Amino acid sequence: MVSYPLSTGRIKTLSGNEKMPKILGYGGLIPFITFSIGSWLPSPYHSYSVTMIITYAAIILSFMGAIHWGVAMAKKEKSHNRYYLTSIMPALAAWLSLLAPEIFSLFILVTGFTLLISYDIAVEKPQGFPAWYIPMRIRLTIIVFLCLVSALFSLIIPLL
């Protein structure tokens, strides 16, 4: 069991069900932060870092969208076609981001992560997400958003 303090000073024990997703989720920020910082370094690190953050973000955006596919498959009712359809939209956006020039790629990814968290919040109850999922996703998405915007600015500022 892992414990962490709440703002009230009490300790909340993480259940086994949320422990691993939180470790992996927050650990998954390491490449975003690393390549975001690297995007501000001189070449060749700059272009390598921008390419890496775009590629990593595309993979993660696809993965996050696929969660809706998995949740829909786990439900017994058959009327979840919209979740299947919306689960592939992030993958299509991610694929498009890999084909576009870097500035547009980062814009597509920022938009994709923003729309996906908005959608996740909107379907939280019907999808039956655990209570810890959306708060964690909001925190992760804010950091991903800041990292992608930072990389985007690293491309825009030299053009000004």
N, C-alpha and C positions, 0 to 999 in steps of 0.2 A: 504494500500500500504506500502511496505517496501522499504527503500532506502539504498543504499550503495555507498561509494565513489569509483570512478574509479581512476586509476593511474594519470589521467589528472587533477584530482581535481574536476571534474564535478560529479554530482549526477545522477545515473541511477535508475529509479524507476522500481522495479520488477513488471511484470504483474501478475495477479492472476494465470495465467497458469504455471508460473515457480516458484512461491513463495512456494507452498506446497511441490513440489518435492525437492526443495533445502533444505527446513527445514528438511524433512524426510531423505534425502540423507546424509546430514552432521550430523544429529542426529544419524543416523545409524552407524556412526563411533565410537560412545561411547563404545559399547561392544567390538569392535576390539581393541581399545586403552586400555580399562580396562583389558581385558583378556591377551593382549600382555604383559602388565606390570606384571600382576599376574603370568605369566609363568616363571618369574624370581624369584618369591618368594619361600621360602622353602615349602616342603610338609606340609600339604595336599593341600595347595593353588596352588602349581605348577601343579600337575596332574589335578586338577579340572579346572584350567584356560586353560590348553592345550586342554582338552576335550571340554570345552565350546567354545573356539575360532574355533576349527575345526567344531563343530556342527553349530555354527552361520554362519561361512563362507560358509559352504555347503548350507545352506538355502538361503543365499544372492546370491551365484553363480547361484543357480537354478532360483531364481527370476529374476536375470539380464538376463539370457538366454531367459526366457519366454517373455520378452519384445518384442523380434522378432516375436513370435507367435502372440501377440496382434496386432502389427503393420501390419503383413501380413493379419490378419483377417479384419482389417479396410480398406484395399485397395480393390477397385472395380475389378481390373484385377484379373484373375484367375491363373496367372503363378508365384505364389510365393511359390512353393513347397520347394525350397531350404531354404527359411527362416524358414519354419516349421521344416525342418530336422535339421538345425543348431540350432534352438531354444532348442532342447532337448539335445544337446551335453553337455552343462554345467550341466544339471540335472544329466546326466549319470556320468559325472566326479565327481560331488558332492556326488552322491550315492557311487561310488567307494571309495571316500575319507573316507566315514564313515565305510567302511569295512576293510580298510588297517591299518597297524600299524601307530602310530602317526607321525613318521618321514616321511613316505611315504605319509600320508594324507596331511600334510602341503605342501609337494612338489607338489602333485597333485593340491591342491588349488591355490598355487602360479602360477603354470603353467596355470590353468584354467582361473584365473582372467587376466593374461597377454595375453593369446590368445583371450579372449573375448573382451578386450578393443581394441586389434588390429583388430579384426573382425568388431567391432562397428565403428571404424574409417573408415575401408574400405567400409562399406555399408551405411555410413552416408547419402549420397545424395539419393541413390535409396530408402532407407527406409524413407526418408523425416523427419529425426529427427529435432526438433527445434534447432535453432542456439545455445542456451545455453546448450544443452544436452551433447555434446561431451566434451567441456571444463570442465563441472562439473564432468563427468565420469572420465576424465583423473586425475583430482585432487583427487577424491575419490579413484580411483584405486591405485594411488601412495601410499596413506596412508594405504590402505588395504594391499598392497604388503609389505610395511615396517613392519606392524604389524605381518603379517604371517611369514615373514623372521625372525623377532625377536623371535617369538615363536619357530621357527625351530631351531635357534641357541641356544635357551635355552635347547633344547634336545641334540644337537650335542656337545656343549662345555663340558658338564660333561663326555662325552664318550672319549674325547681326552686325 
